[in-house]
Amino acid sequence: MADNAAEDEVGLPQKGLNMIIKDVIPEIRIANESRELFNLCCAEFVRHVAKEAQNISSTDQRKTIYHEHVKKALSNLNFPADYGEAADSVLGECKVQAEKKLRRKNSRLDKCGIPEEELYEMQQALIEKM
């Protein structure tokens, strides 16, 4: 039964974890057991912060956890202020990536040379044929 519990354990993908470790401490080798321990610690950190953020969002009578809930959770759990700053930085990066993705999607639409209204009409005609 213990083997099933180990298989069900959630963590970071090993490749991603290895990249993070190499980025932080490139000159040191890490034993496999230590990598597994890092992974378990990361998963526990996420669980801990997520549970606190969920409590905060419930208090706000929200069903969705927002960035502010995560930042408040980090603060409530007495993490240093730079954790909140890092969360802001990551959120900013995510917004930039989402914007780029949206621009690429929109540029494909622009490049096809057919106005959006006409594409919509074509789509409706195809739907009617079905």
Wavefront OBJ file of the C-alpha trace (Angstrom):
o trace
v 0.000 0.000 0.000
v 2.909 2.339 0.671
v 3.994 1.994 -2.965
v 0.606 3.301 -4.161
v 0.914 6.292 -1.846
v 4.341 7.071 -3.303
v 2.970 6.800 -6.854
v 0.068 9.114 -5.998
v 2.392 11.758 -4.534
v 2.223 15.028 -6.431
v 5.315 17.092 -7.088
v 7.177 19.094 -9.674
v 8.242 17.382 -12.874
v 11.752 16.065 -12.245
v 13.209 17.888 -15.262
v 11.828 21.224 -14.061
v 13.142 20.636 -10.561
v 16.588 19.720 -11.948
v 16.640 22.943 -13.979
v 15.771 25.021 -10.909
v 18.456 23.343 -8.822
v 21.072 23.786 -11.578
v 20.123 27.450 -11.913
v 20.498 28.099 -8.178
v 23.570 25.976 -7.460
v 25.232 24.993 -10.749
v 28.547 23.940 -9.231
v 27.160 21.314 -6.813
v 25.899 17.807 -7.544
v 22.716 16.683 -5.780
v 22.023 13.081 -4.747
v 18.798 11.520 -6.035
v 17.420 11.192 -2.491
v 18.001 14.923 -2.009
v 16.211 15.695 -5.275
v 13.248 13.642 -4.075
v 13.331 15.508 -0.762
v 13.368 18.852 -2.604
v 10.379 17.686 -4.623
v 8.459 16.670 -1.500
v 9.297 20.002 0.139
v 8.064 21.912 -2.920
v 4.807 19.970 -2.946
v 4.316 20.560 0.780
v 5.016 24.287 0.358
v 2.379 24.522 -2.380
v -0.151 22.576 -0.283
v 0.488 24.770 2.747
v 0.181 28.078 0.883
v -2.805 26.857 -1.159
v -4.682 25.798 1.983
v -4.098 29.189 3.599
v -5.078 31.002 0.371
v -8.240 28.889 0.220
v -9.113 29.910 3.778
v -8.592 33.555 2.872
v -10.700 33.289 -0.294
v -13.462 31.563 1.707
v -13.378 34.403 4.217
v -13.788 36.796 1.276
v -16.734 34.633 0.155
v -14.972 33.744 -3.101
v -14.771 30.382 -4.803
v -11.648 31.340 -6.748
v -8.211 31.929 -5.257
v -6.757 35.166 -6.629
v -3.244 36.599 -6.551
v -4.113 38.747 -3.535
v -5.165 35.644 -1.588
v -1.826 33.969 -2.299
v 0.109 37.079 -1.260
v -1.907 37.371 1.942
v -1.363 33.651 2.610
v 2.396 34.108 2.281
v 2.207 37.024 4.692
v -0.027 35.149 7.167
v 2.397 32.228 7.122
v 5.198 34.659 8.004
v 7.198 34.242 4.826
v 9.589 37.126 4.106
v 8.282 40.033 2.037
v 10.437 38.998 -0.924
v 8.148 35.970 -1.433
v 5.273 38.368 -2.129
v 7.516 40.401 -4.395
v 8.484 37.219 -6.263
v 4.785 36.361 -6.624
v 4.174 39.813 -8.137
v 7.084 39.307 -10.517
v 5.818 35.908 -11.656
v 2.312 37.292 -12.118
v 3.755 40.064 -14.294
v 5.642 37.516 -16.401
v 2.483 35.422 -16.784
v 0.514 38.448 -17.959
v 3.215 39.289 -20.521
v 3.188 35.702 -21.844
v -0.618 35.682 -22.041
v -0.530 38.967 -23.962
v 2.048 37.600 -26.414
v -0.039 34.478 -26.952
v -3.146 36.579 -27.593
v -1.245 38.806 -30.030
v 0.025 35.750 -31.941
v -3.510 34.387 -32.117
v -4.864 37.721 -33.318
v -2.063 38.159 -35.848
v -2.912 34.768 -37.402
v -6.468 35.982 -37.798
v -5.244 39.234 -39.360
v -2.871 37.409 -41.737
v -5.616 35.239 -43.242
v -6.935 38.326 -45.054
v -10.619 37.626 -44.389
v -12.525 40.054 -42.156
v -13.700 38.598 -38.854
v -17.365 39.161 -39.708
v -16.988 37.196 -42.925
v -15.223 34.373 -41.079
v -18.101 34.281 -38.615
v -20.637 34.061 -41.449
v -18.638 31.233 -43.033
v -18.571 29.416 -39.714
v -22.342 29.773 -39.301
v -22.906 28.451 -42.831
v -20.770 25.387 -42.044
v -22.709 24.794 -38.842
v -26.024 24.982 -40.705
v -24.815 22.373 -43.217
v -24.229 19.855 -40.423
l 1 2 3 4 5 6 7 8 9 10 11 12 13 14 15 16 17 18 19 20 21 22 23 24 25 26 27 28 29 30 31 32 33 34 35 36 37 38 39 40 41 42 43 44 45 46 47 48 49 50 51 52 53 54 55 56 57 58 59 60 61 62 63 64 65 66 67 68 69 70 71 72 73 74 75 76 77 78 79 80 81 82 83 84 85 86 87 88 89 90 91 92 93 94 95 96 97 98 99 100 101 102 103 104 105 106 107 108 109 110 111 112 113 114 115 116 117 118 119 120 121 122 123 124 125 126 127 128 129 130
